[in-house]
């Protein structure tokens, strides 16, 4: 629950405490659990042509998994600074930088810059460029670690050789993203947005099934991919029907491939190469309702790159899917808001991760996306 201040200004600030706990029952006596605690602070100042926003973040994550033999924690500290500079009536320049430090993975600087140009009051051209940085989670860092004594006790068998003991040296994701686009107001109620984007990502993190050459056992582990290169386009149309109803339509296309240093590029199949969006909204006297539909097509279901002697990456379970989300909120007053969400309420079966197929049993393994969910609660500002 954030504490918000300077609400009536153009640079509001907030301070919040984060506490998330997650656990589940696993095989044998293993009950993996993680806990994330953090403090996040942001403030802003405006003077002259400058609007400055700065923030501090501190997070500590603890995780324990008996089966994988780890009980550890990681602390991260971050700082970010952004300045929105008005250069006359038509130009706006937005430089910024973020600094991250992890006691296990070191430090990183992530600069970014954006520019906006308005030739008139209806049209805006914009361009952004920024470095990206994402550290592995604890369960990813230690996904290849196994405690042989615990494994022997749980499985009542001999120790399994070949597993990595100790810290898994995964590399953080690093890369950049660039966007060039245009926003145009057709009239007072309708508008159109179009942009072209390009991303480059080194050491992309993903879960795959690997095996030990000594034991022959298959282990679900986090790995770093080859460099990923993506580009695509996005188009959005929005319109207000009246003072209460509105809708938006959108389409996006993304193409991604992995770049091998000694061979041609390898296709990297996306869960949404062609994406379609439909949103319907209603807003009246504090009551807000939104129905959002996300559809995808052109998804590959054929076999792809083989990663080991008996494991081949397959694509996804379906060539297309459609997911519907419903959101409702009600502002009781300026400080209290109640909300209700029905996510994937038609309970569609789809996946955002590539599946695998094993040659020795022809069994296809899928990692399904979340099914039907209901979320409710309230937000309080003070």
N, C-alpha and C positions, 0 to 999 in steps of 0.2 A: 504494500500500500504506500504510494508516494506522498510525501509532504510537498505541496506545490505552493510557491510564493511568487510575487510579482505577476499575479494572474492578469491584471489589467494592463500590463505593458506589452510591447512587441517582442520582448526577450524574456519570457517567463523562465523561472528556475524551479528545480525540484531536487529533493533528497529522498532516497528510498533504500530500504533494506530488503534483500532477497534471501529467501530460505526455501530451497527445494529438496525434497527427500524422495528417493525412489528405491523400491526393493521388489523382488519377486522370488518365488520358490523354484529352485533349480534341482538338478539331479542329486540324489543322495542327501548329504547334510549341508550342501552348499546353498546359502541364501545371499546371493550378491546384492549389495546395496551401495548407493551413492548419495552423497549429500553435498549440495552447493550452497554456500553462504556468501553474501557480498553486500557491499555498500556502494551506491552509485550517486554521484552528485553532478549537477549541471547548473550553470548560471549564465546570464547574458547581460551585455551592456551595449548601449547605443549612444553614439556621439558623432555629430557631423555626418559624414558620408559612410561611416563604419557601423556595422552591427556585428559585434563579437560574441561568440558562444564558446565556452570552455567547459570541460568536464573531467572528472576523476572517477576511476573505477577500481575497486579492490575485490577480488574473488578468491575464495579458498574452496577447493573441491577435495573431498575425501571419498575413497572407494575401497571396497573390500570384496574379494571373491575367493573363497576357500578352494574351489576346484582349480582355478587358475593360479593359485598360490601367491596372491598379493594383497596387501593391506597398506595403502599408501595415500599420500595427499599431494596436491600441487597448488601453488599460490601464483596468481597473476595480478599485475598492476598495470593500469593504463592511464594515459592522459591524452586528450585531444583538444585542438584549438581550430576554430574556423572564423573567418572574417568575410562578411558580405559587404562589398565595396560598391557604392553607387557612383558610376562615372557618367554623370549627366542623366538625361531623360531616357536614353535608349540602351545604354550598356550597363551590365552588372558583372563584376568579377568576384568569384568566390574561391579563394585559396584556403587550404586546410592541411592539417597534419595530425597523425595519430602515432603515439608511442606505446608499445606493448613490451612488458618484461615478464618472463616466466622463470621461476627458480629451477625448472628442469630443461627448458628449451631456449633460454637466452632472451635477447632483446631484438626489437624490430621497429623500424620507422616506416610509416605508410603515408606518403604525401598524396594529395589530390587537388584538382583544380577544376572549376566549372566557369563557363561564360555564357551570358544571356544577351541577346540583341533583339530589341523591339523596334522594327521600322515604323509601326503604327500601333494603335491600341488594340487591334484584333490579332496580331500575329507576333509570335515569339520564336526565334531561332535559338537553339541551345546546343552546347557541347560540353561533355564531361570526360575527365580522365583521372584514374586513380589506381594506386597500388592496393592489392588485397593481401590479407594475411590471416590464416586460420590455424590454430594449434590443435593437435589431436586431443581427444578426450582421454581420460584415464583408462577406460576400458579398451580404447584403441591402442594406447601405448603399451599395455600389458597383455594384449590379446594373444601373443605367442608365448607367454610365460606359463608354465605349469609346474606345480609342486608334486614331484614324483611320489613322495610319501603319502600325501593326501589322495592322489590318484590311485595308488595301490590299495589304500584302505577303503576308499569309496567303491572301487570296482572289484576289490578282492582278487587282484591279479598282480602280476609282476610289474615292476616299474617300466614305464614306456620310454624307450630311448629316443633321442633325436629332437626333443623339444628344446626351445631356447629357454635357458634359465636366466632370470634377471630382466633388466630393462630392455624393452624393445625400442630400438633406435629409429623410430619413424621421424620423418622430416615434416615440418609444418608446410601447409599449402601456401604458396606464394604466386603472385601473378599480377595482372592488371586488367582493367576493363575500360572500354571507351564507348561513348554513345554520342551520336550526332542526330538531332531531330528538329522537328517543327511542331508548334501548337498554333492552331488557327481557330478563332471563333467565327463560325459561319453567320450566326446572328446572336441575339441575346440569350437564346435558350439552347443552342446547339454548337458543338465544337468537335474538332478533329485533331488527332495527334498521330504523328508518324515518326519513327526513328529507326536508325540502323545501329546495331551494336556489334562489338567484337571483344572477345575475352581470350586471354592466354593464362593458363594455370599450370604451374610446375608442382610436382609431387602431390597431385590430387589424391585425397584420401577416400578409400572405399573398402568395403568388406568383401573378402573372397575366401574360397576354400583352398587352402594350401595343404601340403603333406610333407611328412618327414621322410627323407630318403633312407634313414636308418630304420624307422619303425614301420613305415607304410601306412600309418594312421593319418586320417584327414583331420585338419584342424581349421576351424573358422577363425580367421585372423584379419586384422586391418593391414592394408598394404598401401604403398605409394604407386600410383599409376605413372606411365610415361607422360610427358607433357601433353596437355589437352589444349586444342585450339577450337574455338567456337565463333561463329558469326551468324547473324540473322537479322530479321526485320520484325517490327511490331506496329500494328495499326489499331487505333481505338477511335470509336465514334460515340459521343455522349449527347443526350438531349433531355431537357426538362419538358415534360408534357404540360404541367401546370405548376402551381405553387407547392404541390404535395408529391406528385408522382414524377419519376424520371427513369431512364434506362440507359445502358451503355452496351456496345457491341465491340468485340475485339478479336483480332487474329494475330498469331505470331508463328514464325517459322525459324527453327534453329538447326544448324548443321554443325556437328562436332566430329573431330577425328583425333587420334593419338599420333604423335610424331615420333617414329622410331629412328634413332640416329644412323642405323645401318640398312634401312629398308624404306619402302614406300609408306605413306601414311596408312594407318589402320582405322577403319570406321569405328566410331564409338557411338553405340545406339542410345538415343535419348528416349525417356519415357513419354515425351511430348514433343516430337519433331514438328507437328502441326497442332497448334493450340487454338481453341475457340472459346470465347467467353461471352456470357450473357448475364447482365445484372439488371434487376428490377428493384427500385427503391421507393419508399414511402416515408414522409416526414411531416408530422403534424402535432403541434403542442407538446413537444417533449417525447412523443412516441416515434421511434425510428424502426423501420423494418426493411430488410434487404434479402433478396433471393439471388444467390450467385451460382451460376452454372459454369463448370469447366469441362470442356470436351477435348479429346485428343484423337488424332487419326494418323495413319501412316506409320504406325509402330511396327518395328521388325519382330517377327516371331521365328526367324530362321536361325540356324546355328552360326556363331561367330567365331572369334579368335580362340584357338585352343591354348590353354595356359599350362597344362601339364599332361602327362601321359594318359591320364584317365579322366580329366576334367575339362570340359569345354563350356565356355560361356555361351549361353543361349540368350535370346533377347528377353521378351516379355510375354506374359500369358495371353494377351489379347491384342489384336491390331487396332482396336479403338475402345474408348470408354467414355462415360459421362458421369460426373460427380456433381451433386447439388448440395449446397450449404444454405441454411436459413439462419439469419441473425435478427434478434429483436432486442431493443433497449428502451428504457423509459426513464426520463429525467424527473425524479420526484421533486427536486429543487436544484439550485445551482451547485450543490455539493454532493448530492446522492444520486447515483444512477444504478438501476437494476438492469440485468441483461440475461438473455437466454440464447443458446446456440444449439442448433441441430446440424451436426456436421456429417456429410455423406449419409443423409437420412434415408436414401434409397438402398444403402448398404451394398454399393457396387464393389465388385472384386476387381482389383487392379494392382499394379506394382510399380514402384518408382526405382527399383533396383534390378539389374540384370540377374537372371536366374542362371543356374548351372545344370549341366547334364553329365552324369557319370557313365562312362563307357561300359563298366562292368555290371551295371544293373538297369541301364536305360531309364533311370529315375530322374525326373526333373524336379528341382528344388526351387521354390519361389519364396520371396520375402514379401508378403502382402502389405499394402498400405493400410492405414487404419480404417476400420469399418465404421458402422454407425455409432455416433457419440452424441451425448447430450451434456451441455455445460451450462451452469447457471451461477449467478453470484451478484455482487454489487461492488461498485467503486465509490469511494468516499474521498472528497477533497477537503482539506482543512489547512 
